[in-house]
Amino acid sequence: MSFKTITYQTIALAGITQATYLVQQLATQGKADKEAMQASLGSLLALEVDNPVDIYGGLPGIKLGLEQLQMQLKTPSVPNPEIARYAASLVFLETNFSENQMMQKTVHDKLKIALAQSEHFGKTHENVIANLADIYHSTISTMNPRIMVNGDQAFLSKSEVVNKIRALLLSGIRSAMLWKQCGGSRWRFIFFRQKMRTEIEFLLSELEAKNTAKIG
């Protein structure tokens, strides 16, 4: 089965958008959506999955990303240029990362350790997040261009916030890899925006229908 479809490309792009939006939330508010963060961080520990959606623990895990991506694609002008900048930087860094096989192996080996750690503490335990943050800091962060996160210094000076931001940026790299694996590219993003908007509407309507069914 090929995963090079507009559906999976949209989901991967939503994964990048969700990670960057959460980074912005943390940098400016000191906190972020807990369920979305759990899904994004969990994507780093989903080392063996059968379906791209499973990386985020199912479609509900990427709902915030779909909503934010929908907003970003609504008009020719970008409503949130900050997360667009973060996203573009992540896609660029992923290209460099994918060309560095040694770094890829290092990250994969360290993620295996983080996975074992999460099975003991839980995926969002501060020790696991600190470990994921260190993986980003010691690998991806050494490449150019380094992502400069803007926000409130009162939050950016807190180690727990910085760790979450770094871990989420690493999850953004994971989603950027998925984007490429599913056939995503700069040209597809430019020429298939309308198809992606339609796909987002469909995926969000599917989520809404499931929620309505549960309530009923």
C-alpha positions in Angstrom: 0.0 0.0 0.0 1.4 3.4 -1.0 1.3 6.2 1.6 2.0 8.8 -1.1 -1.5 10.3 -1.0 -2.9 13.7 -0.4 -4.4 12.4 2.9 -1.1 11.3 4.4 0.7 14.4 3.1 -1.9 16.6 4.8 -1.6 14.6 8.0 2.2 14.9 8.0 2.0 18.6 7.3 -0.5 19.0 10.1 2.0 17.2 12.3 4.6 19.9 11.5 2.1 22.6 12.1 0.9 21.2 15.4 4.5 20.9 16.7 5.3 24.5 15.7 2.1 25.9 17.1 2.7 24.2 20.4 6.2 25.6 20.4 4.7 29.1 20.0 2.2 28.5 22.8 5.0 27.5 25.2 7.3 30.3 24.2 4.6 33.0 24.6 2.3 31.5 27.3 4.5 29.0 29.2 1.9 26.3 28.5 0.4 24.4 25.6 -2.5 22.0 24.7 -1.8 18.9 26.8 -3.5 16.3 24.5 -1.9 17.7 21.4 1.5 17.8 23.1 1.1 14.2 24.2 0.3 13.1 20.6 3.2 15.1 19.1 5.8 13.8 21.7 4.3 10.3 21.3 5.1 10.5 17.6 8.8 10.4 18.5 8.3 7.1 20.3 6.2 5.4 17.6 9.1 3.7 16.0 7.2 0.9 14.4 3.7 1.7 13.0 1.7 0.3 10.1 0.0 3.6 9.2 1.2 7.2 9.2 -1.9 8.2 11.3 -0.8 5.8 14.0 2.3 7.9 14.6 0.1 10.4 16.3 -2.0 7.8 18.1 -4.9 8.2 15.6 -6.6 11.1 13.8 -7.7 12.8 17.1 -4.1 13.3 18.0 -3.5 15.6 15.1 -6.8 17.6 15.4 -5.1 20.8 16.6 -2.6 20.6 13.8 -5.3 20.2 11.2 -7.2 23.2 12.6 -4.1 25.4 12.6 -3.1 24.2 9.1 -6.6 25.0 7.9 -6.1 28.6 9.2 -2.7 28.9 7.6 -4.1 27.8 4.2 -7.3 29.8 4.2 -5.8 32.9 2.5 -2.8 33.8 0.3 -1.4 35.8 3.3 -0.1 33.7 6.2 -2.1 34.5 9.4 0.6 33.2 11.7 4.0 33.9 10.1 5.9 32.7 13.2 4.8 29.1 13.0 5.2 29.2 9.2 8.9 30.2 9.8 9.4 27.4 12.3 7.8 24.9 9.9 9.9 26.0 6.9 13.1 25.8 9.1 12.1 22.3 10.2 11.6 21.1 6.6 14.9 22.5 5.6 16.7 20.9 8.6 15.1 17.6 7.9 16.7 17.6 4.5 20.2 18.0 6.0 19.4 15.5 8.7 18.3 12.9 6.2 21.6 13.3 4.4 23.5 12.5 7.6 23.3 8.8 8.2 25.5 8.8 11.3 23.3 11.4 12.9 20.2 9.5 11.9 21.5 6.3 13.6 22.4 8.3 16.7 18.9 9.7 17.0 17.3 6.4 16.4 19.4 4.7 19.0 18.6 7.4 21.5 14.9 7.3 20.8 14.9 3.6 21.6 16.3 4.4 25.0 13.7 7.2 25.4 11.0 4.6 24.4 12.2 2.2 27.1 12.2 5.1 29.6 8.7 6.1 28.7 7.4 2.6 29.3 8.5 3.1 32.9 7.7 6.8 33.6 5.1 7.6 30.9 5.4 9.5 27.6 5.1 13.0 29.0 7.1 12.5 32.2 9.6 15.3 32.7 12.5 12.8 32.6 11.4 11.5 29.2 10.9 15.1 27.8 14.3 16.1 29.1 15.8 13.1 27.3 14.0 14.0 24.0 15.1 17.6 24.4 18.7 16.5 24.8 18.5 14.4 21.6 17.4 17.5 19.7 20.0 19.7 21.4 22.9 17.3 20.7 22.0 16.5 17.1 19.6 18.6 15.1 20.5 21.8 17.0 24.1 21.5 15.8 23.0 22.0 12.2 22.3 25.3 10.4 20.1 27.2 10.4 19.4 26.9 14.1 15.8 27.7 14.9 15.5 30.8 17.0 12.3 30.7 19.1 10.7 34.0 19.9 8.7 34.5 23.0 8.5 35.8 26.6 11.9 35.5 28.3 10.1 34.7 31.6 9.0 31.4 30.0 12.1 30.8 27.8 14.3 31.0 30.9 12.6 28.0 32.5 14.3 24.7 31.8 11.1 22.7 31.7 9.7 25.0 29.0 12.9 24.8 27.0 12.9 21.0 27.2 9.3 20.9 25.9 10.2 23.2 23.1 13.2 21.2 22.0 11.3 17.9 22.2 8.5 19.4 20.1 11.0 20.7 17.5 12.3 17.1 17.3 8.8 15.9 16.8 8.5 18.5 14.0 11.5 16.9 12.3 9.8 13.5 12.6 6.7 14.9 10.9 8.9 16.6 8.2 10.4 13.2 7.5 6.9 11.7 7.2 6.0 14.5 4.8 8.8 13.6 2.5 8.2 9.9 2.9 4.5 10.4 1.8 5.6 12.3 -1.3 5.4 15.8 0.1 7.5 18.5 -1.5 7.7 22.3 -1.8 6.0 22.1 -5.3 3.2 19.9 -4.0 2.6 22.4 -1.2 2.4 25.2 -3.7 0.2 23.5 -6.3 -2.0 21.3 -4.2 -3.1 23.9 -1.6 -6.8 23.6 -2.6 -6.7 19.8 -2.5 -5.2 20.0 1.0 -7.8 22.5 2.2 -10.5 20.1 0.9 -8.8 17.1 2.6 -8.5 19.0 5.9 -12.3 19.8 5.8 -13.0 16.1 5.2 -10.7 14.9 8.0 -12.1 17.4 10.5 -15.7 16.5 9.5 -14.8 12.8 10.2 -13.5 13.7 13.6 -16.7 15.8 14.3 -18.9 12.9 13.2 -17.1 10.5 15.5 -17.4 12.8 18.4 -21.1 13.3 17.7 -21.6 9.5 17.5 -19.9 9.1 20.9 -22.1 11.7 22.5 -25.2 10.1 21.0 
